[in-house]
């Protein structure tokens, strides 16, 4: 199980480091419903990762991936394709980064977070958890776990670790808020502003590193 968890861990870190979902988490904590909205947003994110990962593990298991202990050819091609998509996203993000004194523009829906209620906050967590980058990384992570040939129970535990690590990005601001209270306001505001300004660069680097890893893993599987 350690090999399964270790193999999927870099992808889980890629899930955790999405700037826009983290910014949304910080903004949740500036609302008058912060003590409810923050945790339910994180819960929605974790539920999305858990649900989609369970589907991928089930598909991999029914395809025989979990019983072979070796990577199937189709899995290697999926990794190569996912890695190529991430490299394209990295190039697109880097080209769209703010230049010079330009200020980064956040999505328009971000401005309406201060009006959000708990149920929509949980729904936003689900939507953010299932963003395209995460879907690719969850497929890669869950498949890497299934391909090790460990039992279904061990797969579930390994994927739970993956999902929890993938939740650290949105969960950390909430943890800071509850640990520090009002003293966290300045720290979280600084984090939000920094991630907003460098969102494109952060995403480009993450997608580049994970894309290269997936392509390398896929090529290794194809040549085995």
N, C-alpha and C positions, 0 to 999 in steps of 0.2 A: 504493500500500500504506500510505503514511503516513496517508491519510484514513481508511482502514479501521481501522488501529490506534488512531488518535486518537478516532474515534467510539465505539469499544468500551471505551476505557480507563476512563471513569468507572464503568462497570458492573464492570470487573475490580477496581477499588478497593472497590466494594461487596461483592464476593466475599471480598476479603482481610480485611475488617473485621468478621468475625463473632466476638463475644466468647467464646461457649462453645467453639468449636473451638480458639481461641487458649489458653483456660484448660486445655483437655485437653492441648495441646502442652506447656504449662508443667508440668503434673502428670506427664507422661511423663518429664520431665527430673528428677523427684524420686525415681524408682524406681531400683533397683539395676541395671536394664538400660538406663539412660538413654542410653548411647552407641549403643545399637542401636535402642531403641524410638522415640527422637526422630526420627532420620532415616527409619525405615520408615513412621512415621505421616505424615510430610510426603510421602513417596513415594506412599503410598496416596491421599492427598488430590490430588496432582498427577495421578496416573493416572486418578482419577475425573473430574476436570475435562477432561483430554485425551480420554478415551473418550466422555464424553457430548457434548462439543463436536464431536468428529468425526462423531457421529451426526447432530447438528443441521445441520452444514455439508453432510453428504451429502443430507439431506432437502431443505434449501434449494436445493441444486444440482439435484436431480432435479425440483424444482418450477419450475425456470427462474429462481430468484431471483438466481443468480450471473451470469447472462448478460445481464440487462436493464439493469443499471446504475442502475435506478430502483426505488424501493420499491413492491412489489405491495400491493394493497389489503388482502389477508389479513394481510400482515406488519404493516401499520399497526394493524389491529384487534387483533392479538396483543399489540402493544406497549401499546395502550390497556387491554386486559384485564389484562395483567401488572401495569401500573402501578396499576390500581384495586385489584388484590389486595394489592399492597405497601402501599398507603395504608390498607387495612383492617388489615393486619398491624401497621403503625405505630401505629394507634389502639389496637389490642388490647394491644400491648406497653406503650404509655405508660400505659394504664389499670391494667395489672398491675404497675407499678413499685413498689418498696418506698417506703413513706411514713413520714416522720418518722424515728424511730430503728429502724424495722424493718430486719432483715437479709435480704438476698436469699437465696433458696433455690436451690441448684444441683440439677440432675438427680441422682437417686440413684446412677446408674451412675458418676458422677464419683468417688465415694468408693472405687470398686473398681479404679481405674486403677493403683494402686500394686502390684496383683497381676498385671497384664497381661503377656503374653508377646509376642515380636516379631510373630508371624503375626496374632494378634488386634489388635495395635497397628496393623498395616497395614490390616486390615479396618476398624478404627474410623476410620482416615483416609479410607477410601473412603466410609463412611457419612456422616461429617461433610462431606466434599466434595460429596455429593449431597443435602444438606439442602434443603428446599423453597425457601428464599431463593436459594440458589446455582443451583438448577435454572432459576428464572425469569430470573436474571441471565445465565446461560450462554446460554439461548435468545435473549435480547435481544442479547448480545454477538456470538454466532456469526452470528445473522441480520444484524446490522448489517455485519459483515465480508462476508458473502456478497452482500449487496445492492449493494456497491460495484462489482461486475462484474469484479473482478481475477481473475487466473488461479488455478487450484487450488493451485499451489505457493505463490503469494503469500498466499492465504487461510490455508494451513497455517502459514506463518511468522507472519502477523498474529495468528492464534489462539494460537500458541505464546507470543507476547508476552503476550496476554491471560491465559493460564493461569499463566504465571510471575508476573505481577503479582498475580493472584488467590491465589497461594501465599505471598506475602510475609508475610501475617498469621501463619500457622502456622509459617512458616520462620524468621522473625526470632528468636523465642525460642531455637530450636535453634542458630542461628548465634551468638547471644550466649553460649549455654552452651559451645560448643566454643571460642569466642574467649577467654572469660574464666574458664572452669573454675569452681572453687568460689566465686570472687568474684561470680559471677552470681546466686548463690542468693538474696540479699536483694533484688536488683533484680527478679528474676523473681517472687518471692513478693509483692512490692508490686504488680507489674503484675497478677498473678492476682487479688489481693484487690480492687483497684480495678475491674477489668473485671467481676468477679462482682457487686459491689455496684451497678454502673451498667449492667449488661447490658441491662436492659429499655429504658433511656433511649437507650443507644448504638444498639440495634437499631431503636428507633422513629425516630431521626434518620436513620439510613442508609436505612431503608425509605421514609421520607417523601421524602428528596431523590431517590433513584433512581426512586421511583414517579412523582413529578412530572416527572422527565426523560423517562421512558418515555411517559407520557401526552402530554407536549408533542411528542415526536418522532412519536408516532402521529397526533396531530391534524394536524401539519404534513404528514405523508405523505398523509393523507386529503384535505387541501385542495389538494394540489399538482395 
